[in-house]
Amino acid sequence: VTDIHVKSFNEGRGIMTFTVRNTGKNPSFMTRLEMEDVKRVFFASDNYFLLESNESKTIEMEFVVREDKPVSQFKLMVGGWNTKSVTKNVKL
């Protein structure tokens, strides 16, 4: 996961983009996205997708954080059925 950019975040609603790259030798099946450590709802331009070896994909994600207190960051997890998960901290 690279090039994480939070385009906007206001009153619990945000838009971000990031790039997912498969650096492995095998395709990543059912590559999925998840926001961790916060109550949330999100819509991504793609989720549960195939990512060939050395292929990359830029994702745009709209999200709503549903916490009772202000949130300054969360964890973005990307993983596949046959690949290791990668987690990155996202600062808002």
Number of C-alpha atoms within 10 A of each C-alpha: 17 12 10 19 15 17 13 11 15 9 8 14 15 17 18 18 17 15 14 20 16 20 14 13 9 13 18 24 16 16 21 17 23 16 20 15 11 14 12 15 13 15 12 15 10 14 15 15 14 16 20 16 14 12 14 15 14 16 16 19 19 18 18 18 20 14 11 7 7 10 14 8 13 17 16 17 16 20 19 20 13 12 16 11 13 14 16 15 13 15 12 16
